[in-house]
Amino acid sequence: MTNAEIDDTRLTPQDLDRLVELHARLQTAAPWLRLQHLTSVAERHPRILRMLPSTLAGNVESASKLLGVSPDTFVRCALKLPPLFYQSPISIDERLSKIAETLSVDRFEVIKAAQRSPGIFVATPLTIADRLTELQDVLSLTRPECIKLGLANPSTLLTSPAALKQRLADMAEVLDIAVPDIVHMACRASSLLSLTPQRVSDNLACLIKGLDLTPAEARKFCRRSPHALTRDPHELLEKFAALAEGLDISHADLKKVILDNASLIEFSIDVSIQRIIDLASLFRTDTATVMRLITKRPSLASMTAATLKAHLTELAERLALPEAAIITASLRSPDLLTGSPTTLAANMAALADAFATDHIVVANLLLKTPQLASLKPESVCARLIENARQLGVEKTFLIAAALRVPTLLSLRADNIAPKVPLLRDLMSRTGLVDDMTALLATAPAALTYSTARLSQRAEIARLHPGRFTISVLLSMSQKKADEILNSNCGKSHK
C-alpha cells in the first residue's frame, strides 16, 4: 500500500512517507501488519513519526528478546499501547521485573499478564503495590488471592478500585447475589469483572429463558458456573440442545447436570459427547448411567477417560482390589472416583488398624459401601463409640457387626436412638432376652431398618406370638408383611 491509498488529511506527505518506511520495516516482524494500523497509531501518538525505521525495528527486536515473546506478539501489544514502540526495551524489562518482585511471582507470569492488558507494561511497581492494597480492601480478599485474580484478569490491577467496587455492587443487584459471592465467582471466572453488569444480566436472562430456570436455579447456576456468564448465551443454548440430542438425554435430565457443572456446554460439543462416550466405555455401561454419575459428582464432567483410568488403576493397586470391582462399586456411588487414591488407601489402612482387622477386609467393605470413601477414619471411629454407648454394648461388638453390615458405619446416634425401644419391644415379642449384644450377633442389619418397618414388624409379632423369629420378621418383604396385616384386619372385621 502507498501513501496515496491512505485517506487521511491530518498527516502531511512527509508523515505518510515515513509511515510507509516504518511499515516496511515492521512487516518483517509482523507480516499481517497493515499501513492503516500505523496510521491510527500516528494519529494518537505522533512521536512515532520522528522515529527512524531502524530504531523502531531495533526496539521491537530487543524488547522481544528481553521479554521472551515473539516480535509478532510485541507488535500486537504495541498497537494497543503505542508508547511501547518508542520506550526503551531495557526500561520496560526492568519495570516488569520490579513488578514481579512486588507481586512475589515469576517474571514471566507478569509478562503473560501484560500481553493480555498492555497497560501493565507501563505501570510502575509502586502503582501496582498501591492498587493491590486497595483491592484487598474492596474485595475483602487476602493479598495472595488479589495477586492471583490480578494475574488472571490484569485489568483489575489497572481499574480504579472505586469503579470496581461500584461494578461489583451493580452486578450483585442485577444477579440477586451477595457481593462476597460475586467476588468468589470472579476469582474462578476472572473475565467476569471485565463485563458490564448489564451485559452479565442480559446473558443470564437469555440462559434463564432458554434453560427454563427458576430464580433459585439461576442463582445456583451463577455460583457454580460463573464462566458461562461470560460466554455467548445463544451459543451455549445451541450446544445444550446438540448435547441432549447427541447423548439421547432429555433436556430436564441434562439441565440437572448443567446446573452443577456447565463445562459440558462450554467445550466443543463433539469433545463433550466423545468424553461421555469414552467414560461409558471405561465403566462398561451406557451414557445415561454416566450422566447419572455426573449428576451426583459434577466434577466428573471435566475429567477425561484417560484421567479416570489412571485413577482407577492406582486405586486398585493401593487397595489390592480388582479394578473391575472398583468400577462396579463406583457405578453405585461415585465417591470412589473423587479424591486422592493415596489418601483413600491411608484412610482404609487407618480403619483397619482401628478395627484390629486385615486391610483387605476393610478394602472389601469399601466395595460394599462406597460411601465410606467420603468419610474420615476419625469420624467413623467417633461415631462407632457414640453408637455403642447409645446401644449399651462394647465397641468391639458393634465393629464386628459393621464388618458384616457396613451400612452400620454410616449410622448416627440420633438415627439409632428412636430404634432402640422398638428393637427391645420386638425382641421381647419374639421371645429373645433384652440383649443388644446378642441382637448384633444374630441380626446385625436390625439397626439399618426404618422405624416404620420396625413398628410394623413388632405389630405382626404381637398378632402372631411365637410364629416368626426376629430374623424372619426383619427380612420379610414389605408385600408379605402388608398381606399378613391386611389378613388380620379382614378377620377382625368379620
Secondary structure, DSSP 4 states (H G I P E B T S, - for coil): --GGG---TTS-HHHHHHHHHHHHHHTTT-TT--HHHHHHHHHH-GGGGGS-HHHHHHHHHHHHHHHT--HHHHHHHHHHSTHHHHS-HHHHHHHHHHHHHHHTS-HHHHHHHHHHSTHHHH--HHHHHHHHHHHHHHHT--HHHHHHHHHHSGGGGTS-HHHHHHHHHHHHHHHT--HHHHHHHHHHSGGGGGS-HHHHHHHHHHHHHHHT--HHHHHHHHHH-GGGGGS-HHHHHHHHHHHHHHHT--HHHHHHHHHH-THHHHS-HHHHHHHHHHHHHHHTS-HHHHHHHHHH-GGGGG--HHHHHHHHHHHHHHHT--HHHHHHHHHH-GGGGSS-HHHHHHHHHHHHHHHTS-HHHHHHHHHH-GGGGGS-HHHHHHHHHHHHHHHTS-HHHHHHHHHHSGGGGG--HHHHTTHHHHHHHHHHHTT--S-HHHHHHH-GGGGGS-HHHHHHHHHHHHHSTTTS-HHHHHHS-HHHHHHHHHHHHHHHH-
